[in-house]
Amino acid sequence: MNIWWIMLLGGAITFGMRFSFIYLFGKFHIPETLRRALRYVPPAVLSAIIAPELLYPAGQLDFSLGNTRLLAGLVATAVAWFSKNTLLTILAGMVALFLFQVL
């Protein structure tokens, strides 16, 4: 029964934190400079998550052609650059990773 209380409390705390930001966002004046800076947060967070997976696949820096994740990431980057399609980018990266690992 304790696990249910922990899950409910954790969910309530998470909801409260997110709701407070949404609710308070309209109440305070946020400078335009900060608004522009906040637009870069999602790409920065995504890069921080993806870069270690591509560059440190075995716990050490690897720029070799044997790094299949880096090669698949480069393919996905090229597809994203030319197509501007998120779903196509994800699919191309997954297929490229699969093919590089098989070959």
N, C-alpha and C positions, 0 to 999 in steps of 0.2 A: 504493500500500500504506500510505502514511503516514496517509491519511484514515481508514482502518479502525482504525489504532491510536489516532488522536485520538478517534474515535467510541466505541471500547471504553473508553478511559481516562475520557472524559467521562461515560459511562454508569456506570462503576464509582464515580467520585467522587460523582455524584449519588445513586446507590444508597447509598453509604456514609454520606453526610450525612443522608439521610432515615431510614435504618435506625438510625443512632445516636440520633436523637431518639426514635424509637419504642421502642428498646431501653432507653434511659436514662430514659424518662418514668416507668416503673414503679419505678425504683430510687431516685429522690429524692422527698422530700416537697415538693409544690408547695403553697404557701399558697392558701387558698380565694379570697382577693382576686385573686391572679394568675390562677387558673382562671376566675373570672368575667370578668376583663379579656380573656383569650384568646378568649372566645366572640365578642367584637366584631371580631376580626381579619379574618375572611372578609368581612363586610359592608363594612368599611373599605377593604379591598383592592379589592373589586369596585366600590365607589363611586369610588375613585381611578382606576380604569381607564375607567369609563363616563362620568363627569362631563366630562372634557375632550372626549370624542367628541360629547357632546350640546351642550355650551356653546361649543366652539371649532371648529366644522366647517371653517372656512377659515383657521384660525390666528389669529382674533380673536374676541372675545366677541360672541355674536349671540343676542339674546333676541327677534328679530323673528318674525313669522308665516311668513317665508320660510325659516326654519331647520326643514327637514323632519325632521331627526334629533331635535330637541327636541320637536316635536309628536308624533312617533312614540313618543318616550320617555315623554311625558305619557300617551298612550293606554296604553302598556304598564304604567305605574305604576297607572293606574286599574283595569286588568284584574287586576293582581296584588293590589291592595287588596281588590277584591270577590271574586275567585275563589279566591285562595290556591293557584293551580295554576301551577307553573313552566312546564310545556309550553305551556299556553294563553297565558301571558304572553309567551313568546318568539314564538309564532305570531302573536299579536295585534300585537306590536311590529313584526314583519317585514312583515305585511300592511299595517299602517298606514304604514310607511315607504315601501313600494312605491306605495301609493295616493297619498300626499302627493307623491311624486316625479313620478308620472304626471300628477297634476292640477296 
